[in-house]
Amino acid sequence: MSIFSRDEMRHRTSNVGRSLAERGLEVAFLHSADNVYYTTGVPLLSAWGRPMWAVVMASGDPVVIGAMIEKESMEHYGVVSEVRTYDDGENVWTASLDIVADLILSRATKPKRVGVERGILPVGIAEALQSKLDVELVEVSDLLFDARICKSDQEIKILEIGAEVAKIGANAFVEAIAAGASELAVAADAVAAMDTALAGLYPDGATSTYSYCHVGDHTLTPHLHPTGRRIKRGDVFAGDLGLLHGARAHICVRRANQSAGEGNRGRQ
């Protein structure tokens, strides 16, 4: 089951399909993780070198394409008409493109134009698609952007849960800042607090949490992974944490003025 209801997912694909039809398109190929997730409901936290793609129709449910190792996840989370997989023993890019071409060419009427996320589509994939399909590739990223910018009641509810989880993580982060604590330990406290909150507030939430902790000159590098560097009294610190598929919180640069064991809550 998707993190979103079937009604929500079908509302999305209906809107996207209507926009495709208005642009004179019968089908679109989507390759970005965000838009594949949006249209299929399958949350891919990392491709690990194996592409996961979607073929979206102007009418009907989409098809999701991914590695055999992801088959159960695609079946569990996807609100799709079909799950198509390829084996790791093959060239994963060639195998994925062959499945896309087969899906599009097997339609009753071969399309002359296919929607793609052209602005961010790798040149090699674009050339391979045109070679296999002999079609015009038409930009549809704007259609997906317009659909995603308008949030439904269900999306707003989940964003509010994400914001609450991020707030809990931010409080745990600040409380963990103390002389002698490492960046890794502070980040771990924040992640543990968020995971505990997520389990209680949204047990079926198909996502993960994350936290960065930066101390001293590490605050000069956004998204620097936390290290074993230990906090000293007077150090500046900063943080970034939240849900990978949801809300996040930023902790702006502050100064650690407490001794080990003394929390920062109410001090900053």
HELIX and SHEET records of a PDB file:
HELIX    1   1 ARG A    6  GLU A   22  1                                  17    
HELIX    2   2 ALA A   33  THR A   40  1                                   8    
HELIX    3   3 MET A   68  GLU A   70  5                                   3    
HELIX    4   4 LYS A   71  TYR A   77  1                                   7    
HELIX    5   5 VAL A   92  LEU A  105  1                                  14    
HELIX    6   6 ARG A  118  ILE A  120  5                                   3    
HELIX    7   7 VAL A  123  LEU A  133  1                                  11    
HELIX    8   8 SER A  141  ILE A  149  1                                   9    
HELIX    9   9 ASP A  153  ALA A  176  1                                  24    
HELIX   10  10 GLU A  183  LEU A  201  1                                  19    
HELIX   11  11 GLY A  216  LEU A  220  5                                   5    
SHEET    1   A 6 GLU A  82  TYR A  86  0                                        
SHEET    2   A 6 VAL A  63  ALA A  67  1                                        
SHEET    3   A 6 TRP A  53  MET A  57 -1                                        
SHEET    4   A 6 VAL A  27  LEU A  30 -1                                        
SHEET    5   A 6 ARG A 113  VAL A 116  1                                        
SHEET    6   A 6 GLU A 136  GLU A 139  1                                        
SHEET    1   B 3 THR A 209  VAL A 215  0                                        
SHEET    2   B 3 VAL A 236  LEU A 243 -1                                        
SHEET    3   B 3 ARG A 248  ARG A 255 -1                                        
END                                                                             
